[in-house]
Amino acid sequence: MPSGRLIALLGPALMLAVGLGFALGAVTALDLGTVRRMGPGAFPLIVGGLLAALALVALIKEWRAPGEVTHPDPKAVAGVGAGVAVFAFVTPLFGVLPGAALSVLGTSVVTGALGWPARLALAAAVAVGVWGVFVAGLSLPLPALRWP
């Protein structure tokens, strides 16, 4: 097997392992609850299962019909990593709205595909969406705004 094909199969295989790990951890260590009242393990189980399913589809697709091997863009990888780090550090200090908005802004700057008005609109929409799903919808105890 050529090394380029092995590298192309490595990404979906890692995603499959991560998805199965989250799903297994949720089933073994957390309460799943019921359909009407989900427990803390339901969301990681659903997300892990979806990630594993999508990774399996990608793995099978790549195995059956190998695509063009592209090399990762270090700038994009660093930008996504920085976006996750910004969210992790800003959210506890200033709240989920600034954390999500700054994370999206930082990540979108790296791609260069959007202008500043579109970046700001995307950051605002994602921040409101994150707040709506996790704070308003799931009642997670995340402050929307916090001042240190």
N, CA, C and O of each residue as an XYZ file, in Angstrom:
592
protein
N       0.853     -1.179      0.000
C       0.000      0.000      0.000
C       0.891      1.232      0.000
O       1.772      1.364      0.850
N       0.664      2.145     -0.961
C       1.464      3.373     -1.003
C       1.267      4.211      0.252
O       0.203      4.184      0.871
N       2.300      4.953      0.617
C       2.226      5.727      1.850
C       1.165      6.824      1.767
O       0.554      7.153      2.784
N       0.926      7.403      0.580
C      -0.112      8.416      0.432
C      -1.491      7.859      0.731
O      -2.310      8.539      1.350
N      -1.763      6.636      0.305
C      -3.069      6.014      0.563
C      -3.218      5.696      2.052
O      -4.296      5.858      2.623
N      -2.132      5.243      2.672
C      -2.175      4.961      4.104
C      -2.485      6.225      4.893
O      -3.265      6.191      5.846
N      -1.880      7.332      4.502
C      -2.144      8.606      5.175
C      -3.594      9.027      4.971
O      -4.219      9.556      5.890
N      -4.141      8.798      3.770
C      -5.532      9.165      3.492
C      -6.500      8.322      4.313
O      -7.592      8.790      4.637
N      -6.131      7.101      4.655
C      -6.985      6.243      5.480
C      -6.813      6.533      6.970
O      -7.684      6.198      7.772
N      -5.709      7.144      7.336
C      -5.419      7.394      8.748
C      -6.390      8.384      9.384
O      -6.805      8.181     10.525
N      -6.763      9.449      8.677
C      -7.680     10.450      9.231
C      -9.037      9.874      9.593
O      -9.478     10.029     10.732
N      -9.723      9.204      8.647
C     -11.015      8.604      9.010
C     -10.884      7.517     10.083
O     -11.788      7.342     10.900
N      -9.765      6.790     10.082
C      -9.590      5.758     11.107
C      -9.456      6.388     12.491
O      -9.999      5.867     13.465
N      -8.740      7.498     12.583
C      -8.617      8.196     13.867
C      -9.955      8.777     14.311
O     -10.296      8.720     15.493
N     -10.719      9.339     13.362
C     -12.049      9.861     13.706
C     -12.961      8.737     14.189
O     -13.743      8.930     15.120
N     -12.867      7.573     13.565
C     -13.665      6.430     13.993
C     -13.298      6.020     15.418
O     -14.178      5.744     16.234
N     -12.013      5.981     15.713
C     -11.571      5.618     17.063
C     -12.040      6.636     18.100
O     -12.483      6.251     19.183
N     -11.951      7.909     17.790
C     -12.391      8.948     18.724
C     -13.900      8.859     18.947
O     -14.363      8.932     20.086
N     -14.664      8.704     17.877
C     -16.117      8.590     18.000
C     -16.530      7.389     18.830
O     -17.396      7.490     19.698
N     -15.901      6.245     18.556
C     -16.224      5.047     19.341
C     -15.790      5.203     20.795
O     -16.460      4.703     21.699
N     -14.673      5.892     21.027
C     -14.210      6.134     22.394
C     -15.191      6.986     23.188
O     -15.487      6.684     24.344
N     -15.700      8.060     22.563
C     -16.681      8.903     23.242
C     -17.973      8.132     23.502
O     -18.540      8.220     24.591
N     -18.435      7.384     22.515
C     -19.672      6.619     22.678
C     -19.512      5.570     23.776
O     -20.396      5.405     24.616
N     -18.383      4.865     23.767
C     -18.146      3.846     24.788
C     -18.024      4.472     26.176
O     -18.558      3.937     27.147
N     -17.328      5.599     26.272
C     -17.210      6.291     27.556
C     -18.554      6.761     28.080
O     -18.812      6.693     29.282
N     -19.409      7.235     27.192
C     -20.737      7.688     27.615
C     -21.576      6.533     28.111
O     -22.285      6.661     29.109
N     -21.503      5.405     27.425
C     -22.318      4.245     27.820
C     -21.831      3.644     29.131
O     -22.641      3.234     29.963
N     -20.516      3.588     29.325
C     -19.987      2.912     30.503
C     -19.887      3.802     31.740
O     -19.967      3.300     32.862
N     -19.716      5.105     31.560
C     -19.442      5.951     32.722
C     -20.528      6.965     33.054
O     -20.513      7.538     34.143
N     -21.467      7.200     32.146
C     -22.459      8.251     32.375
C     -23.871      7.694     32.287
O     -24.118      6.679     31.636
N     -24.784      8.374     32.950
C     -26.191      7.998     32.900
C     -26.790      8.523     31.605
O     -26.685      9.712     31.304
N     -27.424      7.630     30.832
C     -28.011      8.033     29.565
C     -29.379      8.679     29.738
O     -29.804      9.458     28.885
N     -30.066      8.372     30.813
C     -31.392      8.927     31.053
C     -32.438      8.233     30.198
O     -32.267      7.081     29.800
N     -33.512      8.937     29.923
C     -34.588      8.392     29.093
C     -34.746      9.269     27.851
O     -34.081     10.296     27.713
N     -35.626      8.853     26.962
C     -35.853      9.629     25.751
C     -36.457     10.990     26.086
O     -36.133     11.985     25.438
N     -37.316     11.043     27.072
C     -37.974     12.302     27.452
C     -37.084     13.184     28.307
O     -37.201     14.409     28.266
N     -36.204     12.582     29.076
C     -35.310     13.341     29.968
C     -33.908     12.758     29.830
O     -33.526     11.839     30.555
N     -33.145     13.314     28.879
C     -31.814     12.775     28.609
C     -30.877     13.066     29.774
O     -30.931     14.127     30.397
N     -30.019     12.094     30.044
C     -29.007     12.253     31.079
C     -27.735     12.847     30.500
O     -27.679     13.164     29.312
N     -26.704     13.000     31.341
C     -25.460     13.624     30.880
C     -24.692     12.796     29.856
O     -23.814     13.331     29.179
N     -24.994     11.526     29.725
C     -24.288     10.684     28.765
C     -24.940     10.626     27.397
O     -24.341     10.106     26.456
N     -26.147     11.144     27.263
C     -26.865     11.038     25.987
C     -26.183     11.849     24.888
O     -26.008     11.355     23.774
N     -25.806     13.065     25.184
C     -25.191     13.915     24.152
C     -23.852     13.361     23.683
O     -23.639     13.276     22.474
N     -22.926     12.975     24.582
C     -21.674     12.376     24.090
C     -21.907     11.079     23.312
O     -21.178     10.789     22.363
N     -22.911     10.303     23.703
C     -23.219      9.069     22.973
C     -23.705      9.393     21.565
O     -23.268      8.762     20.603
N     -24.588     10.351     21.431
C     -25.122     10.716     20.115
C     -24.020     11.295     19.234
O     -23.876     10.892     18.080
N     -23.246     12.231     19.764
C     -22.191     12.860     18.971
C     -21.103     11.843     18.617
O     -20.625     11.818     17.483
N     -20.714     11.014     19.572
C     -19.712      9.987     19.294
C     -20.199      8.985     18.262
O     -19.437      8.566     17.390
N     -21.468      8.600     18.356
C     -22.039      7.679     17.378
C     -22.101      8.293     15.982
O     -21.786      7.629     14.995
N     -22.509      9.562     15.901
C     -22.543     10.240     14.602
C     -21.139     10.385     14.016
O     -20.941     10.170     12.820
N     -20.174     10.747     14.845
C     -18.801     10.870     14.368
C     -18.282      9.527     13.873
O     -17.640      9.458     12.825
N     -18.556      8.458     14.620
C     -18.113      7.133     14.204
C     -18.782      6.707     12.901
O     -18.128      6.128     12.033
N     -20.063      6.984     12.755
C     -20.775      6.609     11.531
C     -20.225      7.367     10.323
O     -19.978      6.769      9.276
N     -20.033      8.678     10.465
C     -19.482      9.467      9.359
C     -18.054      9.044      9.028
O     -17.679      8.997      7.856
N     -17.262      8.738     10.039
C     -15.892      8.288      9.804
C     -15.879      6.929      9.103
O     -15.033      6.682      8.242
N     -16.797      6.063      9.462
C     -16.878      4.760      8.805
C     -17.241      4.911      7.332
O     -16.681      4.224      6.478
N     -18.172      5.807      7.036
C     -18.534      6.074      5.636
C     -17.319      6.613      4.878
O     -17.045      6.171      3.762
N     -16.596      7.551      5.464
C     -15.411      8.119      4.815
C     -14.326      7.060      4.629
O     -13.648      7.037      3.602
N     -14.164      6.195      5.611
C     -13.153      5.147      5.533
C     -13.482      4.151      4.422
O     -12.603      3.757      3.655
N     -14.734      3.753      4.341
C     -15.145      2.816      3.284
C     -15.017      3.469      1.913
O     -14.550      2.841      0.962
N     -15.429      4.720      1.813
C     -15.327      5.436      0.539
C     -13.872      5.546      0.091
O     -13.567      5.319     -1.079
N     -12.991      5.886      0.993
C     -11.579      6.027      0.655
C     -10.961      4.671      0.330
O     -10.085      4.587     -0.531
N     -11.393      3.631      0.988
C     -10.853      2.294      0.745
C     -11.260      1.790     -0.642
O     -10.455      1.199     -1.362
N     -12.532      2.035     -1.004
C     -13.049      1.525     -2.278
C     -12.570      2.339     -3.464
O     -12.231      1.764     -4.499
N     -12.532      3.634     -3.352
C     -12.125      4.499     -4.457
C     -11.185      5.571     -3.931
O     -11.623      6.657     -3.549
N      -9.895      5.268     -3.910
C      -8.952      6.246     -3.359
C      -9.002      7.564     -4.113
O      -9.004      7.610     -5.343
N      -9.042      8.611     -3.343
C      -9.071      9.946     -3.930
C      -7.675     10.531     -4.006
O      -6.680      9.868     -3.711
N      -7.632     11.755     -4.398
C      -6.365     12.468     -4.500
C      -5.846     12.766     -3.096
O      -6.588     13.252     -2.242
N      -4.588     12.477     -2.866
C      -3.978     12.727     -1.563
C      -3.510     14.176     -1.523
O      -2.674     14.595     -2.323
N      -4.058     14.927     -0.590
C      -3.645     16.314     -0.414
C      -2.883     16.436      0.894
O      -3.134     15.705      1.851
N      -1.981     17.343      0.913
C      -1.188     17.552      2.122
C      -1.883     18.586      3.000
O      -2.437     19.562      2.494
N      -1.855     18.373      4.311
C      -2.533     19.323      5.197
C      -1.841     20.684      5.168
O      -0.626     20.792      5.004
N      -2.655     21.702      5.333
C      -2.155     23.067      5.386
C      -1.828     23.389      6.844
O      -2.743     23.496      7.661
N      -0.553     23.545      7.190
C      -0.199     23.800      8.589
C      -0.860     25.052      9.148
O      -1.190     25.108     10.332
N      -1.053     26.053      8.300
C      -1.701     27.292      8.741
C      -3.149     27.026      9.160
O      -3.608     27.547     10.176
N      -3.865     26.217      8.377
C      -5.255     25.893      8.707
C      -5.338     25.029      9.967
O      -6.218     25.231     10.803
N      -4.430     24.075     10.100
C      -4.421     23.222     11.289
C      -4.156     24.063     12.536
O      -4.814     23.888     13.562
N      -3.193     24.971     12.443
C      -2.889     25.846     13.576
C      -4.064     26.767     13.886
O      -4.339     27.041     15.054
N      -4.758     27.247     12.863
C      -5.907     28.119     13.076
C      -7.056     27.423     13.784
O      -7.678     27.990     14.682
N      -7.332     26.194     13.375
C      -8.407     25.436     14.039
C      -8.021     25.118     15.481
O      -8.846     25.230     16.387
N      -6.770     24.723     15.690
C      -6.301     24.467     17.061
C      -6.368     25.712     17.924
O      -6.737     25.645     19.097
N      -6.009     26.850     17.340
C      -6.079     28.108     18.078
C      -7.527     28.482     18.389
O      -7.813     29.014     19.462
N      -8.443     28.208     17.455
C      -9.860     28.491     17.702
C     -10.406     27.687     18.869
O     -11.158     28.208     19.693
N     -10.028     26.422     18.939
C     -10.461     25.575     20.060
C      -9.849     26.084     21.367
O     -10.527     26.142     22.393
N      -8.576     26.449     21.325
C      -7.912     26.953     22.534
C      -8.529     28.272     22.991
O      -8.716     28.487     24.188
N      -8.843     29.150     22.048
C      -9.481     30.426     22.404
C     -10.817     30.171     23.089
O     -11.123     30.794     24.106
N     -11.615     29.259     22.537
C     -12.901     28.953     23.156
C     -12.703     28.402     24.573
O     -13.417     28.788     25.499
N     -11.732     27.499     24.734
C     -11.491     26.884     26.043
C     -11.026     27.901     27.085
O     -11.378     27.777     28.258
N     -10.247     28.900     26.683
C      -9.737     29.874     27.643
C     -10.658     31.068     27.855
O     -10.735     31.595     28.965
N     -11.354     31.501     26.816
C     -12.184     32.701     26.918
C     -13.526     32.413     27.585
O     -14.021     33.244     28.348
N     -14.122     31.255     27.313
C     -15.458     30.955     27.837
C     -15.535     31.008     29.363
O     -16.457     31.633     29.887
N     -14.608     30.381     30.109
C     -14.710     30.491     31.570
C     -14.514     31.919     32.090
O     -15.062     32.275     33.134
N     -13.746     32.731     31.377
C     -13.471     34.080     31.842
C     -14.563     35.075     31.467
O     -14.951     35.904     32.290
N     -15.066     35.003     30.229
C     -15.979     36.025     29.727
C     -17.350     35.511     29.311
O     -18.231     36.316     29.009
N     -17.559     34.204     29.284
C     -18.855     33.646     28.926
C     -18.840     32.964     27.569
O     -17.872     33.056     26.815
N     -19.944     32.274     27.277
C     -20.021     31.465     26.071
C     -20.194     32.316     24.807
O     -19.710     31.929     23.744
N     -20.863     33.446     24.899
C     -21.035     34.294     23.712
C     -19.698     34.849     23.197
O     -19.404     34.688     22.012
N     -18.882     35.493     24.036
C     -17.579     35.955     23.537
C     -16.651     34.799     23.159
O     -15.882     34.905     22.203
N     -16.720     33.701     23.904
C     -15.861     32.554     23.592
C     -16.143     31.990     22.217
O     -15.216     31.745     21.445
N     -17.408     31.780     21.899
C     -17.772     31.238     20.594
C     -17.466     32.241     19.486
O     -16.949     31.863     18.435
N     -17.779     33.505     19.710
C     -17.548     34.519     18.681
C     -16.058     34.671     18.375
O     -15.669     34.698     17.208
N     -15.235     34.770     19.393
C     -13.793     34.919     19.165
C     -13.185     33.670     18.542
O     -12.257     33.762     17.740
N     -13.701     32.517     18.906
C     -13.222     31.270     18.312
C     -13.502     31.233     16.813
O     -12.630     30.877     16.020
N     -14.720     31.602     16.429
C     -15.078     31.620     15.012
C     -14.287     32.682     14.270
O     -13.829     32.439     13.153
N     -14.118     33.852     14.866
C     -13.328     34.909     14.215
C     -11.888     34.461     13.983
O     -11.337     34.647     12.898
N     -11.290     33.874     15.006
C      -9.909     33.429     14.872
C      -9.733     32.343     13.832
O      -8.759     32.347     13.079
N     -10.661     31.423     13.787
C     -10.570     30.339     12.818
C     -10.852     30.831     11.405
O     -10.204     30.385     10.458
N     -11.800     31.734     11.249
C     -12.141     32.210      9.903
C     -11.065     33.109      9.316
O     -10.972     33.224      8.094
N     -10.259     33.743     10.137
C      -9.177     34.582      9.632
C      -8.157     33.728      8.869
O      -7.588     34.177      7.874
N      -7.931     32.512      9.334
C      -6.932     31.645      8.726
C      -7.322     31.238      7.313
O      -6.458     31.137      6.441
N      -8.607     31.003      7.073
C      -9.027     30.547      5.749
C      -8.904     31.648      4.715
O      -8.539     31.373      3.572
N      -9.196     32.875      5.078
C      -9.107     33.988      4.148
C     -10.215     34.009      3.113
O     -10.174     34.821      2.189
N     -11.208     33.134      3.245
C     -12.270     33.044      2.245
C     -13.370     34.081      2.464
O     -14.104     34.408      1.532
N     -13.488     34.592      3.665
C     -14.553     35.532      3.985
C     -13.988     36.921      4.252
O     -12.872     37.070      4.750
N     -14.777     37.929      3.913
C     -14.422     39.294      4.273
C     -14.839     39.562      5.714
O     -15.518     38.744      6.335
N     -14.429     40.711      6.239
C     -14.731     41.016      7.643
C     -16.220     41.132      7.946
O     -16.634     40.665      9.007
N     -17.041     41.710      7.105
C     -18.476     41.734      7.425
C     -19.069     40.324      7.535
O     -19.875     40.054      8.426
N     -18.671     39.436      6.633
C     -19.182     38.057      6.682
C     -18.638     37.322      7.902
O     -19.357     36.535      8.517
N     -17.379     37.566      8.262
C     -16.800     36.933      9.457
C     -17.542     37.366     10.718
O     -17.857     36.545     11.579
N     -17.814     38.656     10.815
C     -18.523     39.161     11.996
C     -19.944     38.608     12.069
O     -20.422     38.259     13.149
N     -20.619     38.528     10.924
C     -21.976     37.965     10.905
C     -21.948     36.483     11.276
O     -22.800     36.015     12.032
N     -20.974     35.745     10.746
C     -20.849     34.326     11.076
C     -20.550     34.139     12.560
O     -21.140     33.271     13.202
N     -19.645     34.938     13.108
C     -19.300     34.835     14.532
C     -20.510     35.117     15.409
O     -20.736     34.418     16.397
N     -21.290     36.134     15.060
C     -22.488     36.455     15.847
C     -23.518     35.339     15.740
O     -24.130     34.968     16.741
N     -23.718     34.799     14.539
C     -24.709     33.738     14.356
C     -24.309     32.466     15.095
O     -25.152     31.817     15.716
N     -23.040     32.110     15.033
C     -22.585     30.905     15.730
C     -22.673     31.095     17.240
O     -23.081     30.177     17.951
N     -22.299     32.267     17.740
C     -22.372     32.520     19.184
C     -23.808     32.421     19.677
O     -24.063     31.807     20.713
N     -24.738     33.010     18.958
C     -26.152     32.920     19.348
C     -26.641     31.483     19.226
O     -27.412     31.022     20.068
N     -26.208     30.771     18.196
C     -26.594     29.369     18.032
C     -26.072     28.487     19.152
O     -26.797     27.636     19.666
N     -24.809     28.688     19.534
C     -24.228     27.918     20.642
C     -24.985     28.217     21.931
O     -25.305     27.308     22.697
N     -25.268     29.497     22.165
C     -26.039     29.853     23.358
C     -27.426     29.218     23.310
O     -27.896     28.684     24.314
N     -28.084     29.272     22.158
C     -29.431     28.725     22.039
C     -29.487     27.228     22.273
O     -30.401     26.734     22.933
N     -28.514     26.500     21.735
C     -28.522     25.043     21.891
C     -28.132     24.638     23.306
O     -28.843     23.872     23.957
N     -27.004     25.151     23.781
C     -26.453     24.633     25.028
C     -27.007     25.307     26.285
O     -27.218     24.637     27.296
N     -27.241     26.599     26.238
C     -27.712     27.301     27.435
C     -29.237     27.292     27.493
O     -29.819     26.864     28.490
N     -29.883     27.762     26.432
C     -31.347     27.825     26.447
C     -31.975     26.456     26.236
O     -32.928     26.100     26.929
N     -31.449     25.674     25.275
C     -32.063     24.393     24.955
C     -31.746     23.282     25.933
O     -32.651     22.591     26.401
N     -30.467     23.100     26.250
C     -30.060     21.995     27.130
C     -29.895     22.414     28.588
O     -29.601     21.572     29.438
N     -30.072     23.661     28.884
C     -29.973     24.202     30.246
C     -28.625     23.919     30.904
O     -28.560     23.627     32.098
N     -27.560     24.006     30.127
C     -26.234     23.842     30.716
C     -25.879     25.109     31.480
O     -26.209     26.209     31.038
N     -25.220     24.972     32.604
C     -24.911     26.160     33.424
C     -23.717     26.946     32.887
O     -22.689     27.064     33.554
N     -23.861     27.477     31.681
C     -22.817     28.315     31.082
C     -23.312     29.756     31.084
O     -24.390     30.034     30.558
N     -22.551     30.674     31.664
C     -22.980     32.073     31.607
C     -22.825     32.607     30.191
O     -21.828     32.341     29.520
N     -23.819     33.362     29.746
C     -23.756     33.958     28.410
C     -22.669     35.023     28.363
O     -21.859     35.046     27.437
N     -22.650     35.897     29.349
C     -21.631     36.936     29.475
C     -21.144     36.974     30.909
O     -21.924     36.818     31.849
N     -19.867     37.181     31.064
C     -19.290     37.271     32.405
C     -18.158     38.285     32.339
O     -17.396     38.330     31.374
N     -18.067     39.083     33.366
C     -16.972     40.044     33.464
C     -16.113     39.667     34.654
O     -16.624     39.485     35.759
N     -14.824     39.550     34.440
C     -13.942     39.113     35.569
C     -13.818     40.135     36.665
O     -13.121     39.899     37.652
